[in-house]
């Protein structure tokens, strides 16, 4: 077994699994930028959590032979903080802002002239009056990552020249990723059926696949296993409480609270989050998308609605087990 924690993150564009269309376009744009000696155009990466947006941002920096500064948008609370971040960037570097849809709209206005003209407007006090000074900033690349593109203001979105949307990963792509990463941890799946059993519980998400693989590695180490059988996987998923649908205890808590409190009427995410004592942002970005894809809940104009399939799941897999 591996003696130290394995880093599954790829370092080059060719070793990044999936998203072939995005990769091919990026290769062209990066080649052109390097050939003429200018920074890459600003990039917006859109897609569900765990699809590799942050990883791809670091790969771009590596391929462009430059540094990358990474920050989470909610951590930027004032104009001054954003100004200081931008002022620290050097020519050709990359600024990666994760969850950019959560950037305060007043704060994001600082970015408008920066992204268009590489000029920053700074207010200052003089003789009891507020004046502004405009200074040039080094040409750099902003990479914004978002799970909710619709929440980004149009003025900010329009300032990204390159806009990429991550597609869901197919079972074939996840199979290739699993094969590569199991070799890194010295594990082997007994059969194709066994590896597919594992993949079907990964919610089509490479981050979840890697996280489950690390847990499986620890579990297998404890039981001194290197070859993973179907029987062993059944025990593993029962141990970590993930069912045949790939749903964990938190997924089930969402379905349960909807069925028991709002069985036939739409409900807001805020109400659901309050009842299960969870952050609504986490609910919206990390759990709702899969439950919608799995047909358990449905988005409506009035809120989220538990589907017939969701109700059946509750009766067969939650309520029946609680009796």
N, C-alpha and C positions, 0 to 999 in steps of 0.2 A: 504494500500500500504506500501511497505518497506520504512522506514524512513531514511535509510542510504544506500549508494551504496553497492550492493551485490558483493561479490567476488565469481565468478562461478568456479574458478580454483580448481580442486580436489587436495587432499593432499596425497592420498594413491594410490597404483597401482591398487587396486580393484575398486576404485571409478573413475578411468580414463576410459572414454567412447571410445569404438572402439579399433582398432589395437590389436585384441586379440592375434595374433601370436607373436607380439613384446612383449606384456605383459607376456605371458607364458614363453617365453625364458628368459626375464629379471628376472622373479621370480626364475628360476633355477640358473642363474648366480649370482644373489645377495645372494641367500641362500648359494651357495658354497663358495663365497668370505667371508661371515660372519662366516661360520663354520671353515674355516682355518685361519681366522684373517688376510686377506690380502685385499688390495684395489681391487675394481672392475676393470676389463680390460678396456682399452680405448674404447670409443664408438663413432660411427659416426651415426648421425640421419639425414636421407635424406627425403625430401618431400616438398610440396608446403607450402607457408606461411599460418599460421593460423591452422595448423593441430595438434598443441600441442607439438611441439618439446621442446620448452623452459619449458613448464609446466611439461613434462615428466622428464626433467633434474632435476627440483626441487623435483619431487616425488622421483626420485632415491636417491637424497641426504637425503631426509626425511626417506626413507626406510633403508638406510645404516647408519642412525644416525650420519651424518657428516655435515660439512659446505660446502657451494657451493659459489664460486666466479664467477660472470657472467660478461662477457665483449663482446662488439661488435668488430669483427675483424678490421673494418676500423679505429677504435680508436687506434689501435696499429700501430704506425707510424715508430718506430725505434727498432733495436735489443735490445737496452738498456731498453726500456719500457717493452718488453716481458720478458727480464731477470729479471727485478724487480718484475713483476707479479708472475713469477715462484718462485722466491726467497721468496715470501710472503706466499707461500702455505705450510701448515703443513701436516704431515703424515696422509694419509687416506682421505684428503679432495678432493673436486671435483672442477676442473676448467672447466667452461662452456664457450666455444667460439662460439658465434653466427655468422652466415654468414662467416664461416671459409673459404669458397671459395674465399673470398675477402682479405685474408691475403696475404701481399706482399711475393712473392716467396723467396726473399733473407732473409726476416724476419723469414719465416717458417722453414728455415734450422736450426734455433736455437732449434726447437722442435725435430729434428731427434734423436739425442743422448739422449735427455730427455725422449722421449717416449719409446725408446728401452732399455736403460740402466740406466735411472734415473741419468744421468750425464750431467752437463751443461758446455759447453766450453765458457770461458770468455776471450776476448782479452784485453791486457793492454800494456802500453808503458813502456819500460825499456831501458835506455841508447840509446835513439833515435831509438830503435827497437820495432817492434810490436811482443809481445810474447803472448802466450795463457796459461791459466791455466784451468784445468778441476776439477770441484768440484761435489760432490755428492748432490743430491737433495732428499727430502723426497718422498717416494713412494705415488703417488696420481693418480687420475683418470681424464683423459681429456675427456670431452664430446664435440664433435664438431657438430654443426648443420648447415645444408646447404639446400638451395632450388635448388642449381645447382651443383650436385655431379660431373658432367663432367668437371667443372672448377677447381676441386681440383687436384693438381699434384699427379702423381702416387706414388712417394716416401712418400708423407704425407699420402695418402689414405691407403697405405699398412701397415702403423704403427698402424692402428686401428684394434684391434682384433675382435670387434663386429661392424657389419655394418647393420643398420636397415632402411628399406624403408617404409615410411608411405603410406598407400593406401587411396584412396578417401573414404569418409564416405558415407555409404548407407543411404537411407531415413529412414530405420528402426532404424539405430544407431542415426541419428539426431532426430528422434521422441522420443527416450528414453531420449536423452540429453535435448530436449525441455521440456518434461514432468517433469523431475527432476528440471530444473531451473525455470520453471514457478511457481512451488510451493514455491521456495525461494523468489519470488517477489510478491506472493499472487495474481497471475493472473490465469485465467482459460479460455481455449479455448472452445467455445460453442460446437464444434463438431470435429470429426476426419477430416472432409473436411476442416474445418477452420485451423486446425493445419498444415495440408498438404499444404494448400495455403501459409502459412508462410514459411514452410521448403523449398518449391520449389523456393523461392527467396533468399536462403542462399548460393547458388553456391556450395553446398556440403561441406561447410567449417564451422567447429564448432566455429571458432573465429567470423566469420561474423554472425552466428546464435546468439551468445551471445551479440554481439554489437547491432544487430537489436532488440533483446529482451530488452536490457536496454533502447533503444530509445522508444520502444513500451510501456515500463513501465512508462516512463516520459509522453508520449503522453496520455496514459490511465489515469494517475494521473490528468492531466490537465482537462480531460473531466469526471473525477470521475467515471471511469469504472473499474470493476474487471473481468467481463465476456467479452471475446473478440468474437465478431460476425464476420461473413464474410464481412458484410457491413462496419463494423468499420475498418477491415483490409484494405479493398479497399481504404478507406479515408486515412489511415495511410501511405500506400505505395505511394499514390499519393502525400501526404504531403512531404515525404522524397525523392520523385522523383526516385523511383525504379520501373521498369516496370515488365510485366508478365514473362520476361525471366530472371529476377533477375539483369538486367543491370542498372547501375547508370549513372549519367551524364558524368562521366569520361570514362566509357566503350563506350558510344555513341560518345564521342569526338574522340576516337581512330578510330572507324568505319567511322565517318564523314570525318576525315582528309585523311584516306586511299582512300575512294571513290572519294573525290573531287580532290585529287592530284595524286593518283596512282591507278586508277580504274582497270587496267588490267595488271599491272606489279609489280614485287616484290619490296619491299622497306625495308631498314634497320630500326631496332628499333631506332637507333640514329636519323635518319631523322624524324621518327614519333614523337619522344620525343621532338625534336627541334621545330617542328611545333605546338605542343600543350604546349610547355614551361614546360616540365616535365623531371624528372630525368630518364634516360633510365633504370637504375637498378630497380627503382620502377615499371616501365612499364613491365620489363621482369619478375620480381619476383611476383608481386601482381595482374597484370591485364591480361597479355598475356595468362597464363595457362588456365583460364576459357574461354576466347574468343576462344581459340583453341578447348577446349572440347565442347563448344557450337556450333562449326562448323562455326563460323563467320570469322575466319582467319585461314590460313594454313602456317605452316613453310616450307620453301623451302631452297635449298642451296644458292639461290641468295637473300633471304630475306623473308619478310612476305607478303603473298598474300591474298587479300580480296576474300572470296569464293562467289559462287552464292548466298548462303544463307545470307551472310553478305551484299551483294549488295541489295537483296530483303528487308532485314531488314532496310537498309538505306532508300530505296524508300518508304516503308510503314510506318516507325516509326520515321524518322528524317526529310527527305526532305518534306514529305506530311504535317508535322506539322509546317514547317517553311514558308509554302506558305501563 
